[in-house]
Amino acid sequence: MNPLTRRLALLGNSVQRPFLRRRLGQVILEEVDGVPLIVLPEVFNPVVFRTGTVLARTVASSPWARPSAEGSRALDLGTGSGVGAVFAARRGHQVTAVDLNPEAVRCVRLNALLHRLEDRIEAREGDLFAPVAGETFDLVLFNPPFFRGEPRSRLDLAWRGTDVLERFAAGLPTALAPDGVALLLLSTDGDCAALLEALDRQGFTIEPAARRNFGNEVVTVHAVRR
């Protein structure tokens, strides 16, 4: 990444930050490509922080996210507002959305009702694969916490974790169907190389499905297969 470009992007972000903060810490209606989305105060905002929007657009358009058959099952881990779950359900998947944050689980249910997708989206509270133990999925979505450390709040669960990346890599083999694909969003910020290395050691193949350069960071959606 060009150092000058990164510095300019960071400067632009610092100018925008006071305006973006007005959209945090309150109930707000966001929009991703014309799709409205309720975001609660303690839930990761996928529009302000951009990565959720990148993943949702990949789900909407990428051949990797196309349902393989009628009844295709998708798992949206760390679902947050449920933006990935909504876009996966709109594409035809039967979705289970999981989050450790109870406010995120509530948010997903509200958005499922908003889009009349409550018959296609089931929200469960819990840690990573624990709420879906013994189940397999054709599509797994994950926008993980990039940074190492103990989360300081419910909202901070979206940013920070101690061993989330390693535990995801360890749990994916039993949750992913034999012909399934995981769409994993990672940034040049944070400790994401560790996750790619762990998945490689598990025998997965990894290739880019989408990429977006924001100047201060590059965000890539990786397609992960057996």
C-alpha positions in Angstrom: 0.0 0.0 0.0 1.4 3.4 -1.0 2.4 5.2 2.3 1.4 8.7 0.9 -2.1 7.3 -0.1 -2.5 5.8 3.3 -1.6 9.1 5.1 -4.0 11.0 2.9 -6.8 8.5 3.5 -6.2 8.7 7.3 -6.3 12.5 7.2 -9.7 12.3 5.3 -11.0 9.8 7.9 -10.1 12.2 10.7 -12.1 15.0 9.0 -15.1 12.7 8.5 -15.0 11.1 12.0 -17.0 13.7 13.9 -19.8 13.4 11.3 -19.7 9.6 11.3 -19.9 9.5 15.1 -23.3 11.2 14.9 -24.6 7.9 13.4 -23.2 5.8 16.3 -24.7 5.1 19.7 -28.3 5.5 18.6 -31.0 3.6 16.8 -30.5 4.4 13.1 -31.8 3.3 9.7 -28.9 2.7 7.3 -29.1 1.6 3.7 -26.9 -0.7 1.7 -27.6 -0.5 -2.1 -31.2 0.4 -1.5 -31.8 -2.2 1.2 -32.8 -0.6 4.6 -31.2 -1.8 7.7 -31.9 -1.1 11.4 -28.8 -0.7 13.5 -29.0 -0.6 17.3 -26.7 1.5 19.5 -24.5 -1.4 20.7 -24.2 -3.1 17.3 -21.5 -2.8 14.7 -22.6 -0.3 12.0 -21.8 -2.0 8.6 -22.1 1.3 6.6 -20.1 3.6 8.9 -17.3 1.0 9.2 -17.6 -0.2 5.6 -16.6 -3.8 5.9 -20.1 -5.1 6.4 -21.2 -3.4 3.2 -18.3 -4.9 1.3 -19.3 -8.4 2.5 -23.0 -7.9 1.7 -22.2 -6.7 -1.8 -20.1 -9.8 -2.4 -22.9 -12.0 -1.1 -25.3 -10.3 -3.5 -23.2 -10.6 -6.6 -20.4 -13.2 -6.4 -20.9 -16.6 -8.0 -19.3 -18.0 -4.8 -22.4 -17.0 -2.9 -24.9 -18.5 -5.3 -27.1 -21.2 -3.7 -26.0 -24.6 -4.9 -29.5 -26.1 -4.6 -32.9 -25.5 -3.1 -32.6 -25.4 0.6 -29.0 -24.2 0.6 -28.0 -23.3 4.2 -25.9 -20.3 5.1 -24.2 -19.4 8.4 -23.5 -15.8 9.2 -21.0 -15.7 12.1 -20.6 -12.5 14.1 -23.6 -11.3 12.2 -23.8 -7.9 13.9 -26.8 -6.0 12.4 -27.5 -9.0 10.2 -26.6 -7.3 6.9 -24.9 -10.5 5.6 -27.8 -12.7 6.7 -30.3 -10.4 5.0 -28.4 -10.4 1.7 -27.8 -14.2 1.9 -31.6 -14.8 2.5 -32.5 -12.4 -0.4 -30.2 -14.5 -2.6 -32.1 -17.7 -1.6 -30.3 -19.2 1.3 -31.8 -20.5 4.5 -29.7 -18.5 7.1 -28.6 -19.1 10.6 -27.2 -15.9 12.1 -25.0 -16.1 15.2 -23.5 -13.4 17.5 -22.1 -13.3 21.0 -23.7 -9.8 21.5 -27.4 -10.2 22.5 -28.2 -6.8 21.1 -26.9 -8.0 17.7 -29.2 -11.0 17.9 -32.1 -8.6 18.6 -31.0 -6.5 15.7 -31.0 -9.4 13.3 -34.5 -10.4 14.3 -35.7 -6.8 13.7 -34.1 -6.7 10.2 -35.6 -10.1 9.4 -39.0 -8.8 10.2 -38.4 -5.5 8.3 -37.7 -7.5 5.2 -40.3 -10.2 5.9 -37.5 -12.8 6.0 -38.3 -14.3 9.4 -39.0 -17.6 7.7 -35.5 -17.6 6.1 -33.4 -16.1 9.0 -32.9 -17.6 12.4 -30.8 -15.7 14.9 -29.0 -17.5 17.7 -26.9 -16.0 20.6 -23.6 -17.7 21.3 -19.9 -17.9 20.6 -18.7 -18.8 17.0 -19.8 -22.4 16.1 -21.2 -23.3 19.5 -24.8 -22.5 18.7 -24.7 -24.7 15.5 -22.7 -27.6 16.8 -23.3 -30.7 14.7 -24.8 -28.7 11.8 -23.2 -28.1 8.4 -23.6 -25.2 5.9 -23.1 -24.6 2.2 -22.1 -21.0 2.8 -20.3 -19.5 5.8 -19.9 -15.7 6.2 -17.5 -14.2 8.6 -16.4 -10.6 9.2 -14.2 -11.2 12.2 -12.7 -8.9 14.9 -9.3 -7.9 13.4 -7.5 -6.8 16.5 -6.1 -8.7 19.4 -7.2 -7.9 23.0 -10.0 -8.2 25.5 -13.2 -6.5 24.3 -14.2 -3.6 26.4 -17.9 -3.5 25.6 -20.6 -5.3 23.6 -19.8 -3.2 20.6 -16.1 -3.9 21.0 -16.7 -7.6 20.4 -16.8 -6.7 16.7 -13.3 -5.2 16.8 -11.3 -7.2 19.4 -10.7 -10.8 20.5 -8.1 -12.9 22.0 -8.2 -16.2 20.0 -11.3 -15.8 17.7 -9.3 -16.2 14.5 -7.7 -19.5 15.6 -10.9 -20.9 16.9 -12.7 -20.0 13.7 -10.1 -21.9 11.7 -10.3 -24.9 14.0 -14.1 -25.0 13.8 -14.7 -24.4 10.1 -13.8 -28.0 8.9 -16.8 -29.5 10.8 -19.2 -26.7 10.0 -18.6 -26.4 6.2 -20.3 -28.8 3.9 -18.0 -30.8 1.6 -18.7 -28.7 -1.4 -19.3 -25.5 0.6 -17.5 -22.2 0.6 -16.7 -19.7 3.3 -16.6 -16.0 2.5 -14.1 -14.4 4.9 -13.6 -10.7 5.0 -10.1 -9.5 6.2 -8.3 -6.2 6.3 -4.7 -5.2 6.0 -5.3 -3.7 9.5 -5.1 -6.2 12.4 -3.7 -9.7 12.7 -5.4 -11.4 9.8 -2.4 -13.2 8.3 -2.6 -15.6 11.3 -6.1 -16.7 10.2 -5.1 -17.3 6.6 -2.1 -19.3 7.8 -4.3 -21.4 10.2 -6.8 -22.1 7.3 -3.9 -23.1 5.1 -2.7 -25.6 7.7 -6.2 -27.1 7.8 -5.9 -27.9 4.1 -8.2 -25.2 2.8 -7.7 -23.4 -0.6 -8.0 -19.6 -0.4 -8.6 -17.2 -3.3 -9.9 -13.6 -3.5 -13.6 -13.2 -4.2 -13.6 -9.4 -3.9 -11.3 -6.6 -3.0 -11.7 -2.9 -2.1 -8.9 -0.4 -1.5 -10.0 2.4 0.9 -6.6 4.1 0.9 -5.9 3.6 4.5 -6.6 -0.2 4.3 -7.3 -2.8 1.8 -10.3 -5.1 2.4 -10.4 -8.5 0.8 -13.2 -11.1 0.8 -11.5 -14.5 0.6 -13.3 -17.6 -0.8 -12.2 -20.5 1.4 -12.9 -24.1 0.2 -11.7 -27.6 1.1 
